[in-house]
Amino acid sequence: MDQDLKDSIMGALELVVDPELGIDIVNLGLVYDVKMEEEGKAIVDMTLTSMGCPLAGTIVEQVKSALADIPEIKDTEVNIVWNPPWSKDKMSRYAKIALGVQ
């Protein structure tokens, strides 16, 4: 995948906001990897801030919706993974400031 497409994908994913924290999933460090298959399928490996997140389905649907607007993407698969475990260390400086995390 070229850098422009990866930038477009990450930019679209920044529009997906974790409803509980009010910060996007990219700055929270929830997106671990994005791959593109030749037939236009995007595969997003991501995690959630907690295993029991009641909004997991909502976030997955928002990811699919955000990527649907990118012409190169024909389909999106979202894999929720738990390794490596998410921690506040994965958050961007912006997210840490916004949430008052040290």
Biopython code that builds the backbone (N, CA, C, O; Angstrom):
import numpy as np
from Bio.PDB.StructureBuilder import StructureBuilder

atoms = [
    (1, "MET", "N", (0.858, -1.167, 0.000)),
    (1, "MET", "CA", (0.000, 0.000, 0.000)),
    (1, "MET", "C", (0.904, 1.231, 0.000)),
    (1, "MET", "O", (1.876, 1.302, 0.753)),
    (2, "ASP", "N", (0.569, 2.202, -0.859)),
    (2, "ASP", "CA", (1.411, 3.405, -0.908)),
    (2, "ASP", "C", (1.106, 4.336, 0.265)),
    (2, "ASP", "O", (0.075, 4.210, 0.926)),
    (3, "GLN", "N", (2.015, 5.260, 0.506)),
    (3, "GLN", "CA", (1.918, 6.128, 1.679)),
    (3, "GLN", "C", (0.687, 7.040, 1.613)),
    (3, "GLN", "O", (0.070, 7.314, 2.643)),
    (4, "ASP", "N", (0.322, 7.515, 0.405)),
    (4, "ASP", "CA", (-0.851, 8.379, 0.282)),
    (4, "ASP", "C", (-2.126, 7.651, 0.717)),
    (4, "ASP", "O", (-2.968, 8.220, 1.411)),
    (5, "LEU", "N", (-2.259, 6.390, 0.301)),
    (5, "LEU", "CA", (-3.439, 5.618, 0.687)),
    (5, "LEU", "C", (-3.424, 5.357, 2.186)),
    (5, "LEU", "O", (-4.459, 5.469, 2.844)),
    (6, "LYS", "N", (-2.265, 5.013, 2.731)),
    (6, "LYS", "CA", (-2.175, 4.776, 4.179)),
    (6, "LYS", "C", (-2.539, 6.051, 4.941)),
    (6, "LYS", "O", (-3.245, 5.993, 5.948)),
    (7, "ASP", "N", (-2.058, 7.203, 4.463)),
    (7, "ASP", "CA", (-2.394, 8.479, 5.102)),
    (7, "ASP", "C", (-3.899, 8.744, 5.038)),
    (7, "ASP", "O", (-4.491, 9.229, 6.002)),
    (8, "SER", "N", (-4.518, 8.419, 3.888)),
    (8, "SER", "CA", (-5.967, 8.599, 3.744)),
    (8, "SER", "C", (-6.730, 7.714, 4.723)),
    (8, "SER", "O", (-7.699, 8.146, 5.348)),
    (9, "ILE", "N", (-6.277, 6.474, 4.844)),
    (9, "ILE", "CA", (-6.931, 5.535, 5.758)),
    (9, "ILE", "C", (-6.799, 6.018, 7.204)),
    (9, "ILE", "O", (-7.781, 6.048, 7.945)),
    (10, "MET", "N", (-5.586, 6.394, 7.598)),
    (10, "MET", "CA", (-5.383, 6.846, 8.980)),
    (10, "MET", "C", (-6.160, 8.140, 9.247)),
    (10, "MET", "O", (-6.690, 8.332, 10.341)),
    (11, "GLY", "N", (-6.225, 9.016, 8.258)),
    (11, "GLY", "CA", (-7.010, 10.246, 8.400)),
    (11, "GLY", "C", (-8.481, 9.939, 8.591)),
    (11, "GLY", "O", (-9.147, 10.569, 9.413)),
    (12, "ALA", "N", (-9.000, 8.967, 7.835)),
    (12, "ALA", "CA", (-10.406, 8.576, 7.979)),
    (12, "ALA", "C", (-10.646, 7.950, 9.358)),
    (12, "ALA", "O", (-11.680, 8.187, 9.982)),
    (13, "LEU", "N", (-9.687, 7.154, 9.824)),
    (13, "LEU", "CA", (-9.839, 6.512, 11.131)),
    (13, "LEU", "C", (-9.782, 7.525, 12.275)),
    (13, "LEU", "O", (-10.315, 7.274, 13.356)),
    (14, "GLU", "N", (-9.141, 8.659, 12.039)),
    (14, "GLU", "CA", (-9.125, 9.713, 13.060)),
    (14, "GLU", "C", (-10.511, 10.322, 13.267)),
    (14, "GLU", "O", (-10.736, 11.029, 14.250)),
    (15, "LEU", "N", (-11.432, 10.056, 12.356)),
    (15, "LEU", "CA", (-12.810, 10.542, 12.497)),
    (15, "LEU", "C", (-13.653, 9.619, 13.386)),
    (15, "LEU", "O", (-14.766, 9.970, 13.779)),
    (16, "VAL", "N", (-13.109, 8.434, 13.699)),
    (16, "VAL", "CA", (-13.817, 7.480, 14.552)),
    (16, "VAL", "C", (-13.442, 7.779, 16.000)),
    (16, "VAL", "O", (-12.300, 7.580, 16.414)),
    (17, "VAL", "N", (-14.410, 8.255, 16.752)),
    (17, "VAL", "CA", (-14.173, 8.689, 18.131)),
    (17, "VAL", "C", (-14.691, 7.639, 19.101)),
    (17, "VAL", "O", (-15.816, 7.154, 18.973)),
    (18, "ASP", "N", (-13.850, 7.295, 20.075)),
    (18, "ASP", "CA", (-14.283, 6.396, 21.140)),
    (18, "ASP", "C", (-15.366, 7.135, 21.931)),
    (18, "ASP", "O", (-15.078, 8.165, 22.540)),
    (19, "PRO", "N", (-16.603, 6.633, 21.935)),
    (19, "PRO", "CA", (-17.704, 7.361, 22.570)),
    (19, "PRO", "C", (-17.525, 7.588, 24.065)),
    (19, "PRO", "O", (-18.046, 8.563, 24.607)),
    (20, "GLU", "N", (-16.804, 6.711, 24.732)),
    (20, "GLU", "CA", (-16.613, 6.856, 26.177)),
    (20, "GLU", "C", (-15.550, 7.896, 26.517)),
    (20, "GLU", "O", (-15.672, 8.611, 27.512)),
    (21, "LEU", "N", (-14.513, 7.981, 25.695)),
    (21, "LEU", "CA", (-13.396, 8.871, 26.010)),
    (21, "LEU", "C", (-13.410, 10.176, 25.210)),
    (21, "LEU", "O", (-12.773, 11.151, 25.608)),
    (22, "GLY", "N", (-14.129, 10.199, 24.090)),
    (22, "GLY", "CA", (-14.214, 11.413, 23.288)),
    (22, "GLY", "C", (-12.958, 11.733, 22.498)),
    (22, "GLY", "O", (-12.781, 12.867, 22.053)),
    (23, "ILE", "N", (-12.078, 10.748, 22.314)),
    (23, "ILE", "CA", (-10.847, 10.903, 21.541)),
    (23, "ILE", "C", (-10.878, 9.865, 20.422)),
    (23, "ILE", "O", (-11.425, 8.776, 20.595)),
    (24, "ASP", "N", (-10.286, 10.208, 19.267)),
    (24, "ASP", "CA", (-10.316, 9.278, 18.136)),
    (24, "ASP", "C", (-9.433, 8.051, 18.395)),
    (24, "ASP", "O", (-8.509, 8.084, 19.208)),
    (25, "ILE", "N", (-9.750, 6.975, 17.676)),
    (25, "ILE", "CA", (-9.082, 5.697, 17.906)),
    (25, "ILE", "C", (-7.616, 5.702, 17.491)),
    (25, "ILE", "O", (-6.828, 4.908, 18.006)),
    (26, "VAL", "N", (-7.239, 6.578, 16.571)),
    (26, "VAL", "CA", (-5.822, 6.654, 16.167)),
    (26, "VAL", "C", (-4.997, 7.274, 17.282)),
    (26, "VAL", "O", (-3.975, 6.714, 17.680)),
    (27, "ASN", "N", (-5.425, 8.420, 17.791)),
    (27, "ASN", "CA", (-4.682, 9.089, 18.856)),
    (27, "ASN", "C", (-4.715, 8.304, 20.164)),
    (27, "ASN", "O", (-3.814, 8.439, 20.992)),
    (28, "LEU", "N", (-5.742, 7.490, 20.353)),
    (28, "LEU", "CA", (-5.773, 6.631, 21.536)),
    (28, "LEU", "C", (-4.794, 5.460, 21.409)),
    (28, "LEU", "O", (-4.491, 4.785, 22.393)),
    (29, "GLY", "N", (-4.303, 5.227, 20.191)),
    (29, "GLY", "CA", (-3.373, 4.116, 19.979)),
    (29, "GLY", "C", (-4.075, 2.782, 19.851)),
    (29, "GLY", "O", (-3.475, 1.737, 20.104)),
    (30, "LEU", "N", (-5.337, 2.801, 19.464)),
    (30, "LEU", "CA", (-6.107, 1.563, 19.342)),
    (30, "LEU", "C", (-5.886, 0.860, 18.004)),
    (30, "LEU", "O", (-6.129, -0.342, 17.894)),
    (31, "VAL", "N", (-5.429, 1.591, 16.985)),
    (31, "VAL", "CA", (-5.193, 1.001, 15.665)),
    (31, "VAL", "C", (-3.768, 0.461, 15.633)),
    (31, "VAL", "O", (-2.806, 1.224, 15.720)),
    (32, "TYR", "N", (-3.637, -0.859, 15.510)),
    (32, "TYR", "CA", (-2.318, -1.494, 15.514)),
    (32, "TYR", "C", (-1.749, -1.654, 14.110)),
    (32, "TYR", "O", (-0.544, -1.494, 13.916)),
    (33, "ASP", "N", (-2.598, -1.968, 13.123)),
    (33, "ASP", "CA", (-2.096, -2.208, 11.768)),
    (33, "ASP", "C", (-3.234, -2.070, 10.768)),
    (33, "ASP", "O", (-4.396, -2.335, 11.077)),
    (34, "VAL", "N", (-2.869, -1.648, 9.556)),
    (34, "VAL", "CA", (-3.823, -1.581, 8.451)),
    (34, "VAL", "C", (-3.135, -2.192, 7.238)),
    (34, "VAL", "O", (-2.013, -1.821, 6.892)),
    (35, "LYS", "N", (-3.825, -3.137, 6.597)),
    (35, "LYS", "CA", (-3.286, -3.772, 5.393)),
    (35, "LYS", "C", (-4.344, -3.661, 4.289)),
    (35, "LYS", "O", (-5.540, -3.548, 4.557)),
    (36, "MET", "N", (-3.870, -3.695, 3.059)),
    (36, "MET", "CA", (-4.776, -3.714, 1.906)),
    (36, "MET", "C", (-4.509, -4.968, 1.108)),
    (36, "MET", "O", (-3.359, -5.283, 0.800)),
    (37, "GLU", "N", (-5.568, -5.687, 0.771)),
    (37, "GLU", "CA", (-5.444, -6.823, -0.135)),
    (37, "GLU", "C", (-5.639, -6.314, -1.554)),
    (37, "GLU", "O", (-6.219, -5.248, -1.762)),
    (38, "GLU", "N", (-5.159, -7.067, -2.518)),
    (38, "GLU", "CA", (-5.190, -6.627, -3.918)),
    (38, "GLU", "C", (-6.589, -6.315, -4.419)),
    (38, "GLU", "O", (-6.759, -5.410, -5.235)),
    (39, "GLU", "N", (-7.588, -7.040, -3.952)),
    (39, "GLU", "CA", (-8.957, -6.827, -4.439)),
    (39, "GLU", "C", (-9.661, -5.656, -3.769)),
    (39, "GLU", "O", (-10.864, -5.473, -3.955)),
    (40, "GLY", "N", (-8.923, -4.853, -2.984)),
    (40, "GLY", "CA", (-9.505, -3.651, -2.391)),
    (40, "GLY", "C", (-10.093, -3.836, -1.009)),
    (40, "GLY", "O", (-10.891, -3.017, -0.555)),
    (41, "LYS", "N", (-9.703, -4.905, -0.338)),
    (41, "LYS", "CA", (-10.191, -5.149, 1.015)),
    (41, "LYS", "C", (-9.186, -4.599, 2.013)),
    (41, "LYS", "O", (-8.012, -4.969, 1.995)),
    (42, "ALA", "N", (-9.656, -3.711, 2.886)),
    (42, "ALA", "CA", (-8.817, -3.180, 3.957)),
    (42, "ALA", "C", (-8.992, -4.063, 5.183)),
    (42, "ALA", "O", (-10.109, -4.438, 5.539)),
    (43, "ILE", "N", (-7.881, -4.387, 5.821)),
    (43, "ILE", "CA", (-7.920, -5.178, 7.043)),
    (43, "ILE", "C", (-7.316, -4.322, 8.153)),
    (43, "ILE", "O", (-6.148, -3.937, 8.098)),
    (44, "VAL", "N", (-8.134, -4.035, 9.154)),
    (44, "VAL", "CA", (-7.713, -3.190, 10.265)),
    (44, "VAL", "C", (-7.591, -4.058, 11.515)),
    (44, "VAL", "O", (-8.562, -4.667, 11.963)),
    (45, "ASP", "N", (-6.372, -4.102, 12.070)),
    (45, "ASP", "CA", (-6.157, -4.765, 13.357)),
    (45, "ASP", "C", (-6.175, -3.674, 14.413)),
    (45, "ASP", "O", (-5.386, -2.731, 14.358)),
    (46, "MET", "N", (-7.066, -3.806, 15.361)),
    (46, "MET", "CA", (-7.170, -2.796, 16.402)),
    (46, "MET", "C", (-7.575, -3.451, 17.712)),
    (46, "MET", "O", (-7.971, -4.616, 17.748)),
    (47, "THR", "N", (-7.471, -2.696, 18.764)),
    (47, "THR", "CA", (-7.883, -3.168, 20.068)),
    (47, "THR", "C", (-8.871, -2.178, 20.654)),
    (47, "THR", "O", (-9.234, -1.192, 20.013)),
    (48, "LEU", "N", (-9.296, -2.444, 21.856)),
    (48, "LEU", "CA", (-10.189, -1.549, 22.574)),
    (48, "LEU", "C", (-9.545, -1.253, 23.928)),
    (48, "LEU", "O", (-8.633, -1.963, 24.351)),
    (49, "THR", "N", (-10.011, -0.223, 24.596)),
    (49, "THR", "CA", (-9.397, 0.141, 25.868)),
    (49, "THR", "C", (-9.687, -0.883, 26.960)),
    (49, "THR", "O", (-8.950, -0.972, 27.942)),
    (50, "SER", "N", (-10.770, -1.666, 26.790)),
    (50, "SER", "CA", (-11.071, -2.723, 27.757)),
    (50, "SER", "C", (-11.769, -3.879, 27.050)),
    (50, "SER", "O", (-12.484, -3.685, 26.066)),
    (51, "MET", "N", (-11.548, -5.078, 27.568)),
    (51, "MET", "CA", (-12.135, -6.276, 26.950)),
    (51, "MET", "C", (-13.657, -6.267, 26.990)),
    (51, "MET", "O", (-14.301, -6.805, 26.089)),
    (52, "GLY", "N", (-14.228, -5.674, 28.000)),
    (52, "GLY", "CA", (-15.674, -5.677, 28.139)),
    (52, "GLY", "C", (-16.340, -4.450, 27.542)),
    (52, "GLY", "O", (-17.459, -4.108, 27.925)),
    (53, "CYS", "N", (-15.676, -3.785, 26.615)),
    (53, "CYS", "CA", (-16.214, -2.543, 26.038)),
    (53, "CYS", "C", (-17.586, -2.799, 25.417)),
    (53, "CYS", "O", (-17.697, -3.559, 24.455)),
    (54, "PRO", "N", (-18.637, -2.169, 25.961)),
    (54, "PRO", "CA", (-19.980, -2.399, 25.445)),
    (54, "PRO", "C", (-20.220, -1.753, 24.075)),
    (54, "PRO", "O", (-21.218, -2.045, 23.415)),
    (55, "LEU", "N", (-19.317, -0.887, 23.657)),
    (55, "LEU", "CA", (-19.494, -0.179, 22.395)),
    (55, "LEU", "C", (-18.625, -0.738, 21.273)),
    (55, "LEU", "O", (-18.444, -0.080, 20.248)),
    (56, "ALA", "N", (-18.089, -1.933, 21.451)),
    (56, "ALA", "CA", (-17.210, -2.542, 20.446)),
    (56, "ALA", "C", (-17.882, -2.603, 19.074)),
    (56, "ALA", "O", (-17.276, -2.226, 18.071)),
    (57, "GLY", "N", (-19.117, -3.071, 19.026)),
    (57, "GLY", "CA", (-19.831, -3.179, 17.751)),
    (57, "GLY", "C", (-20.020, -1.834, 17.083)),
    (57, "GLY", "O", (-19.907, -1.718, 15.863)),
    (58, "THR", "N", (-20.308, -0.817, 17.881)),
    (58, "THR", "CA", (-20.484, 0.539, 17.358)),
    (58, "THR", "C", (-19.184, 1.051, 16.749)),
    (58, "THR", "O", (-19.189, 1.627, 15.661)),
    (59, "ILE", "N", (-18.076, 0.842, 17.446)),
    (59, "ILE", "CA", (-16.784, 1.309, 16.947)),
    (59, "ILE", "C", (-16.411, 0.587, 15.651)),
    (59, "ILE", "O", (-15.928, 1.219, 14.712)),
    (60, "VAL", "N", (-16.629, -0.722, 15.592)),
    (60, "VAL", "CA", (-16.337, -1.489, 14.379)),
    (60, "VAL", "C", (-17.153, -0.951, 13.207)),
    (60, "VAL", "O", (-16.620, -0.776, 12.112)),
    (61, "GLU", "N", (-18.427, -0.691, 13.424)),
    (61, "GLU", "CA", (-19.276, -0.151, 12.346)),
    (61, "GLU", "C", (-18.809, 1.239, 11.915)),
    (61, "GLU", "O", (-18.852, 1.563, 10.728)),
    (62, "GLN", "N", (-18.366, 2.060, 12.863)),
    (62, "GLN", "CA", (-17.854, 3.387, 12.523)),
    (62, "GLN", "C", (-16.566, 3.296, 11.698)),
    (62, "GLN", "O", (-16.350, 4.099, 10.790)),
    (63, "VAL", "N", (-15.714, 2.316, 12.017)),
    (63, "VAL", "CA", (-14.491, 2.102, 11.231)),
    (63, "VAL", "C", (-14.864, 1.740, 9.800)),
    (63, "VAL", "O", (-14.315, 2.310, 8.857)),
    (64, "LYS", "N", (-15.785, 0.806, 9.627)),
    (64, "LYS", "CA", (-16.210, 0.396, 8.283)),
    (64, "LYS", "C", (-16.819, 1.562, 7.525)),
    (64, "LYS", "O", (-16.549, 1.739, 6.337)),
    (65, "SER", "N", (-17.629, 2.350, 8.192)),
    (65, "SER", "CA", (-18.265, 3.503, 7.567)),
    (65, "SER", "C", (-17.238, 4.554, 7.146)),
    (65, "SER", "O", (-17.327, 5.111, 6.052)),
    (66, "ALA", "N", (-16.266, 4.819, 8.014)),
    (66, "ALA", "CA", (-15.240, 5.826, 7.711)),
    (66, "ALA", "C", (-14.414, 5.424, 6.500)),
    (66, "ALA", "O", (-14.068, 6.273, 5.679)),
    (67, "LEU", "N", (-14.095, 4.137, 6.379)),
    (67, "LEU", "CA", (-13.255, 3.685, 5.272)),
    (67, "LEU", "C", (-14.045, 3.499, 3.977)),
    (67, "LEU", "O", (-13.454, 3.436, 2.899)),
    (68, "ALA", "N", (-15.366, 3.410, 4.070)),
    (68, "ALA", "CA", (-16.206, 3.234, 2.880)),
    (68, "ALA", "C", (-16.107, 4.433, 1.939)),
    (68, "ALA", "O", (-16.384, 4.301, 0.747)),
    (69, "ASP", "N", (-15.720, 5.585, 2.449)),
    (69, "ASP", "CA", (-15.622, 6.795, 1.616)),
    (69, "ASP", "C", (-14.332, 6.861, 0.811)),
    (69, "ASP", "O", (-14.176, 7.761, -0.014)),
    (70, "ILE", "N", (-13.408, 5.936, 1.026)),
    (70, "ILE", "CA", (-12.135, 5.927, 0.286)),
    (70, "ILE", "C", (-12.329, 5.060, -0.955)),
    (70, "ILE", "O", (-12.625, 3.871, -0.837)),
    (71, "PRO", "N", (-12.164, 5.650, -2.159)),
    (71, "PRO", "CA", (-12.478, 4.920, -3.401)),
    (71, "PRO", "C", (-11.737, 3.597, -3.581)),
    (71, "PRO", "O", (-12.299, 2.657, -4.144)),
    (72, "GLU", "N", (-10.508, 3.502, -3.123)),
    (72, "GLU", "CA", (-9.717, 2.274, -3.306)),
    (72, "GLU", "C", (-10.210, 1.119, -2.447)),
    (72, "GLU", "O", (-9.869, -0.036, -2.700)),
    (73, "ILE", "N", (-11.014, 1.427, -1.430)),
    (73, "ILE", "CA", (-11.470, 0.396, -0.503)),
    (73, "ILE", "C", (-12.860, -0.091, -0.900)),
    (73, "ILE", "O", (-13.824, 0.673, -0.942)),
    (74, "LYS", "N", (-12.929, -1.387, -1.189)),
    (74, "LYS", "CA", (-14.195, -2.010, -1.598)),
    (74, "LYS", "C", (-14.886, -2.701, -0.425)),
    (74, "LYS", "O", (-16.108, -2.849, -0.412)),
    (75, "ASP", "N", (-14.082, -3.127, 0.567)),
    (75, "ASP", "CA", (-14.620, -3.846, 1.719)),
    (75, "ASP", "C", (-13.654, -3.636, 2.884)),
    (75, "ASP", "O", (-12.470, -3.373, 2.672)),
    (76, "THR", "N", (-14.155, -3.751, 4.103)),
    (76, "THR", "CA", (-13.308, -3.581, 5.282)),
    (76, "THR", "C", (-13.564, -4.715, 6.263)),
    (76, "THR", "O", (-14.708, -5.067, 6.549)),
    (77, "GLU", "N", (-12.482, -5.274, 6.766)),
    (77, "GLU", "CA", (-12.541, -6.287, 7.816)),
    (77, "GLU", "C", (-11.846, -5.704, 9.039)),
    (77, "GLU", "O", (-10.721, -5.212, 8.943)),
    (78, "VAL", "N", (-12.510, -5.757, 10.181)),
    (78, "VAL", "CA", (-11.930, -5.240, 11.415)),
    (78, "VAL", "C", (-11.679, -6.410, 12.353)),
    (78, "VAL", "O", (-12.598, -7.139, 12.725)),
    (79, "ASN", "N", (-10.418, -6.574, 12.726)),
    (79, "ASN", "CA", (-10.036, -7.621, 13.673)),
    (79, "ASN", "C", (-9.757, -6.974, 15.021)),
    (79, "ASN", "O", (-8.844, -6.160, 15.152)),
    (80, "ILE", "N", (-10.549, -7.341, 16.020)),
    (80, "ILE", "CA", (-10.282, -6.868, 17.380)),
    (80, "ILE", "C", (-9.287, -7.848, 17.995)),
    (80, "ILE", "O", (-9.555, -9.044, 18.108)),
    (81, "VAL", "N", (-8.131, -7.313, 18.391)),
    (81, "VAL", "CA", (-7.066, -8.149, 18.965)),
    (81, "VAL", "C", (-6.766, -7.663, 20.384)),
    (81, "VAL", "O", (-7.030, -6.511, 20.727)),
    (82, "TRP", "N", (-6.221, -8.540, 21.181)),
    (82, "TRP", "CA", (-5.913, -8.200, 22.568)),
    (82, "TRP", "C", (-4.417, -8.285, 22.867)),
    (82, "TRP", "O", (-3.992, -8.009, 23.989)),
    (83, "ASN", "N", (-3.622, -8.664, 21.874)),
    (83, "ASN", "CA", (-2.166, -8.692, 22.027)),
    (83, "ASN", "C", (-1.523, -7.844, 20.953)),
    (83, "ASN", "O", (-1.811, -8.043, 19.773)),
    (84, "PRO", "N", (-0.684, -6.925, 21.305)),
    (84, "PRO", "CA", (-0.316, -6.605, 22.676)),
    (84, "PRO", "C", (-1.456, -5.850, 23.369)),
    (84, "PRO", "O", (-2.238, -5.159, 22.716)),
    (85, "PRO", "N", (-1.541, -5.987, 24.683)),
    (85, "PRO", "CA", (-2.593, -5.282, 25.416)),
    (85, "PRO", "C", (-2.437, -3.769, 25.283)),
    (85, "PRO", "O", (-1.323, -3.247, 25.245)),
    (86, "TRP", "N", (-3.565, -3.080, 25.213)),
    (86, "TRP", "CA", (-3.532, -1.618, 25.132)),
    (86, "TRP", "C", (-3.158, -1.051, 26.496)),
    (86, "TRP", "O", (-3.551, -1.576, 27.537)),
    (87, "SER", "N", (-2.396, 0.025, 26.463)),
    (87, "SER", "CA", (-2.103, 0.776, 27.682)),
    (87, "SER", "C", (-2.036, 2.249, 27.323)),
    (87, "SER", "O", (-1.955, 2.596, 26.144)),
    (88, "LYS", "N", (-2.067, 3.109, 28.310)),
    (88, "LYS", "CA", (-2.039, 4.550, 28.048)),
    (88, "LYS", "C", (-0.735, 4.970, 27.366)),
    (88, "LYS", "O", (-0.671, 6.058, 26.795)),
    (89, "ASP", "N", (0.297, 4.141, 27.411)),
    (89, "ASP", "CA", (1.556, 4.451, 26.736)),
    (89, "ASP", "C", (1.401, 4.490, 25.212)),
    (89, "ASP", "O", (2.227, 5.087, 24.521)),
    (90, "LYS", "N", (0.359, 3.865, 24.691)),
    (90, "LYS", "CA", (0.118, 3.846, 23.248)),
    (90, "LYS", "C", (-0.567, 5.127, 22.759)),
    (90, "LYS", "O", (-0.650, 5.366, 21.555)),
    (91, "MET", "N", (-1.048, 5.939, 23.679)),
    (91, "MET", "CA", (-1.757, 7.175, 23.324)),
    (91, "MET", "C", (-0.777, 8.223, 22.790)),
    (91, "MET", "O", (0.377, 8.289, 23.215)),
    (92, "SER", "N", (-1.257, 9.028, 21.862)),
    (92, "SER", "CA", (-0.458, 10.146, 21.367)),
    (92, "SER", "C", (-0.361, 11.225, 22.442)),
    (92, "SER", "O", (-1.115, 11.227, 23.415)),
    (93, "ARG", "N", (0.569, 12.127, 22.247)),
    (93, "ARG", "CA", (0.720, 13.257, 23.179)),
    (93, "ARG", "C", (-0.591, 14.054, 23.249)),
    (93, "ARG", "O", (-1.010, 14.481, 24.325)),
    (94, "TYR", "N", (-1.225, 14.247, 22.094)),
    (94, "TYR", "CA", (-2.506, 14.959, 22.022)),
    (94, "TYR", "C", (-3.552, 14.299, 22.920)),
    (94, "TYR", "O", (-4.223, 14.980, 23.696)),
    (95, "ALA", "N", (-3.691, 12.977, 22.815)),
    (95, "ALA", "CA", (-4.690, 12.252, 23.606)),
    (95, "ALA", "C", (-4.373, 12.343, 25.088)),
    (95, "ALA", "O", (-5.274, 12.514, 25.909)),
    (96, "LYS", "N", (-3.110, 12.231, 25.429)),
    (96, "LYS", "CA", (-2.726, 12.308, 26.847)),
    (96, "LYS", "C", (-3.057, 13.681, 27.427)),
    (96, "LYS", "O", (-3.558, 13.776, 28.547)),
    (97, "ILE", "N", (-2.781, 14.742, 26.671)),
    (97, "ILE", "CA", (-3.103, 16.095, 27.136)),
    (97, "ILE", "C", (-4.613, 16.262, 27.266)),
    (97, "ILE", "O", (-5.101, 16.791, 28.265)),
    (98, "ALA", "N", (-5.358, 15.805, 26.242)),
    (98, "ALA", "CA", (-6.812, 15.959, 26.245)),
    (98, "ALA", "C", (-7.468, 15.243, 27.416)),
    (98, "ALA", "O", (-8.475, 15.706, 27.951)),
    (99, "LEU", "N", (-6.892, 14.108, 27.811)),
    (99, "LEU", "CA", (-7.475, 13.319, 28.892)),
    (99, "LEU", "C", (-6.807, 13.571, 30.234)),
    (99, "LEU", "O", (-7.209, 12.995, 31.245)),
    (100, "GLY", "N", (-5.790, 14.428, 30.256)),
    (100, "GLY", "CA", (-5.089, 14.734, 31.498)),
    (100, "GLY", "C", (-4.297, 13.564, 32.046)),
    (100, "GLY", "O", (-4.178, 13.390, 33.259)),
    (101, "VAL", "N", (-3.753, 12.755, 31.128)),
    (101, "VAL", "CA", (-2.982, 11.570, 31.507)),
    (101, "VAL", "C", (-1.495, 11.908, 31.473)),
    (101, "VAL", "O", (-1.020, 12.565, 30.547)),
    (102, "GLN", "N", (-0.776, 11.460, 32.475)),
    (102, "GLN", "CA", (0.675, 11.686, 32.517)),
    (102, "GLN", "C", (1.417, 10.539, 31.881)),
    (102, "GLN", "O", (2.646, 10.555, 31.825)),
]
sb = StructureBuilder()
sb.init_structure("model")
sb.init_model(0)
sb.init_chain("A")
sb.init_seg("    ")
for serial, (resi, resn, name, xyz) in enumerate(atoms, 1):
    if name == "N":
        sb.init_residue(resn, " ", resi, " ")
    sb.init_atom(name, np.array(xyz, "f"), 0.0, 1.0, " ", f" {name:<3s}", serial, name[0])
structure = sb.get_structure()
